[in-house]
Amino acid sequence: MRAIWTGAITFGLVNVPVKLFSATDDHDVELHQVHAKDGGRIRYQRRCEVCDHVVDFADINRAYVEDDETVVLTKEDLAAIPQERNREIAVVEFVPTDQLDPIMFEKSYFLKPSGKSTKAYVLLRRTLEQTDRTAIVQFALRQKTRIAALRVRGDVLVVQNLLWPDEVREAEFPELDERVRITAKELQLSSALVKSFSSDFDASEFHDEYQEELRKLVAAKLAEGESLDTDATFGDAANEESGDDAEVIDLMKALQESVKRSRAKKRPAAKKRPAGSKVASTKKRAAPHKPAAKKRSASK
């Protein structure tokens, strides 16, 4: 595997050097569109609807469309937007694992220790296991600010991108507002059926039958000689770990100092305040990241 990002997990003064690796692969058979008559490759052109010219990718900008107005965003405009350029996976808070709704989970990445010592990495992993907590983190990857869940999988730390709250739709189905009467007998029979199918989950027992059959079909056609010359039908276009280790710090000293600072910040909050005065939030954030702004995506 090839690392796609190198940086460090940070919480308090603790620094855990890591490298980021994609945790999943797409195993689908890649299929292309071809002309049914002669097997020629079908290609799409980027054609401008105003001048009717085919446009090179280098000459394409992005645009945001709202009702009858279109705002064109140049590459310079987008480059001027402030981006997170540091190499930190900053822990924002540790939350009970059962509070995370699986609907928010997106792409997963493995985190590999990259420093001279794995002690900080192992300590964080064991702490998450013993406390049954998941770390909510923020970091920048591929020009986007991400919010993610940092959790344990076996002996490895895994970070899973989370969807932003406004990306999860509300399920509004009027039919579910109707009252339905379920008898005790019906519930008992349904529970018995569930029990008869009950088992421990083992992902290795499941197979993508469609992709397996598709591969067999392709192999059979090749064996029967039912193939075309790729150069004749597709043309020439058919064939088309970095960063220094972070410095290891004195882990125990960093932990002690982080706890000391956290307690010092919380003490003033315990003092009584005059009636009617506003109480400032004392929730400690481990990194100086500002809350992520609500996204507005440009049309592709």
N, C-alpha and C positions, 0 to 999 in steps of 0.2 A: 504494500500500500504506500501511497505517496502523500505526505503531509500537505494540506492545503492552507494551513495557517499555523503560525508559531507565536506564542505569547505566554501569558501567565494568568492563573486564577488568583484574584486578590480579595481578601476580606480582612478588615482591620489592617494590621501591619504584616500579615502573613502573605507570602508570595509563593505560589506553586507553579513553577515553569511547566508548560505543557505544549504538545503539538496536537493539532486537530486533524482527524482523518474521517472521511465519509464512512458511515457505518452500514450503508445499504447499497445494493446494486440492482439495476434493472435487468431482469433476465429474459425479457420479451424478445422474440425473434423480430429483427428489423425488416420491415417490408417497405418497398417503394411503389409509387404509382407508375404504371406503364400503359402505353397505348395498346388496347386489346387486339388491334389489327396486326401490328408488327413488333410489339414488345419494346418499342422505343420509350425512353425515359421521359416522363412528364415533368416539366420544370415550370416554376412560377416566376413571373416577372413583377418587379416593383414599378408599376406604371402610374404616373401622375394623372389624376382625373381632370386637371385644369389644362395642361399643355399636351397631354397624351403621349409624353415621352417616357421611355424606360429610364429609371433613375438609379444611379450607382448608390450603394449603401453609404458611402462617405458623404453623399449630398442629402442624406435624410435626417431631418430633425424630429423632435417629439412635439405633440400638441395636446392641449387639454380642451375638450369641447363641453360647453355648457349652454344648452338651449340653442340660440341662434348665433352664439359667439364662440370663436375659436382663438385660443391663446397659444402661439407658437413659442416653444422653449428651445433655444439653441444649445449646442454643446457647452458653450461658454456660460450660459445661464445656469445650467445644471451643475457645472464644475464650481460655480460660485457659492453653492449651497454648502454651509458648514457640515463637515463630516467628522465622524470619530476616526481618528487616524492612529490612536494608540493601540497597543497590543495587550489589552487587558480584558479578561472575562471577569467583570466586577460583580461580586456577590451583593445583591441589594437586600435580601432577607432570606431567612430559613423558615419554610412553612410546613405544616403537617402534610405528608404525602397524599393523604386521602382528600385534601381540598382541591387537588388539581383535576379538572375535568378532562378526560382523554380526548374530547372533541377538539381541544386546543393544540394537541400535539402535531408537530409537522415533521421536518426532516431531522434525522438523528446523526450524531457524530461521536466517534470515540476520542477520548483524550488520553494521550500517552505522556508519561512523565519525561521531561527532556533535560532536567537539571543534573548536577553532579551527584545529587542524592535524591532518593525516592521517599524520604521520611515524611516530608510535608504532604506529599500526594497520598501516601498510605494513611496518615493521620486524618486527613479530610475524609477519605473514604470510610474509615472505621467510625468516625464521628457521625456521619450521615446514617450509617447502618444502625448504630446504637440508639440514636435519637429518633429514628424513623421520620426524618425530615428531608425535604428536597430544597435545594438552594435555587432561588430565583435570581438569575444573572442577566446582565446586559453586556453586549459586546458588538463590535462592528465587523461585518463580514461581507465582502463584495459590495461595497458602497451602500450598505443598508444597516441601520441600527436594528439589532435583534433583541428580543426578550426571550429567554429560554429557561428550561428546567435542567438543573445539574443534579444528576442522581447516580446511583450505583447499579451496575449490572455485572454480577459476578465479582471479579477482582478489578474491574475497569470502571473509571468514571465516564459517564455518558452525558452529553449535553444535547437536549432536544429543543429545537426552535418551537416557540409557541406562537399561535396566531394572535394578532392584536384583538382586543375585545370587540371592536367594531367590524371585524372580519367574520365573526360567528353570527349567523342569522338567528332571529327569533323564530321559533316554530309556532305559528299561529294557525291552528286548525279548529274551526268552530265545532266540528263533529265531536271533539274531545270534551266540549263543555256540556254535552248531554249526559244526563245521569243514566247509568247502566246498572242493572241489577244482576249481581253474580251470586249464585247460591253456594252454600257451604259444600254441597256435593260436587258441583262443577269445579270449585277450587281444589277440592281433595283429589279429584281425578286428574286435574291438570298437574298438580304437584307430584302425583304418582308417575305421570308420564315423564316429567322432568327427571325424577329420580332414576327411572329406567335408562335414561340416556346419560346419566352422570358419569364423569370420568375426570382424571387429571389431564390437563392440557399438555400435549407434546406436539410442537409444531412440525417435527420431522415426519409425523404420520400423514401430513397433508401434502398434496402435490398439485401443481398447476397443470391439470390434465389437458387443457386446450393447447398450451405451448408445447407439451410433449407430443401431442398428436400432430401439431403443425410441423414440428421438426421431422417426425416420421414421414409426413407427406412430402416435404422438400427432399428428404433423402431418397424416397422412392422414385420421385421424378428424375433426380440426378442419375440413379441407377438405371432407369429406363431410357436415358439419353434425351429426356424432354427438357433440354436447356438451350439457351441462345448464347451467342458470343457476346460477352459483356462490352468489349470495345466497339462492336458494331451497333449495339442498341443504346448504351449509356454514354459512349464517347470517353474522351480523356478525363472528364471530371469524375469518373467513377472511383478513381483512386485519390481521393483527396485526404530535499529537506533543507530548509534555509533558516537563516537567523542564528545568532549566537546564543549559547545557553545563558539563561538569566543567572545572576549571581545568587548563590545560596546564602540565605541569612540565618542568623541564630534563631531557630524556630521557637524554642521555649521562651526566649526573651521577647520575641514578637507577640506571642500569645499573651504573655503576662502584661505587656504594655497595652495591647489592644483591649483586654478586659479592664485594665485600670482606667483607660480613657473612656470606655463605654460607661463605667460606673460613675465617673466624674461628671459626665454629661447628664446623667439621669438625676443626680442629687438635687440640683436647683429646682427641678420640677416638683419635688416633694414639699417645697415651702408654700405656705398659705399665701393667697393673693387677695387683694381687696375685692369685695363683691362687685360683680359687673365687669371686672377686667378680663381680658381675653387670655386664655392659656395657650402658650405656644406649643406646637407639636414637639414631643420629645423622641419621636421614633427615629432611631439611629439608622442611617444609611451608610453602608461600608465603603461606598465609592462616591466621588463627587459628580457622578453623572446626573444631569438634569432629567426630569421625567420626560419620557418620549412624547413628542408631539403627535397629534392625530394625523394619520397619513392621508394624502390625496394622491391617487395614482394617475399618471398620464396615460392616455390611450396609446396603444402600441401601433 
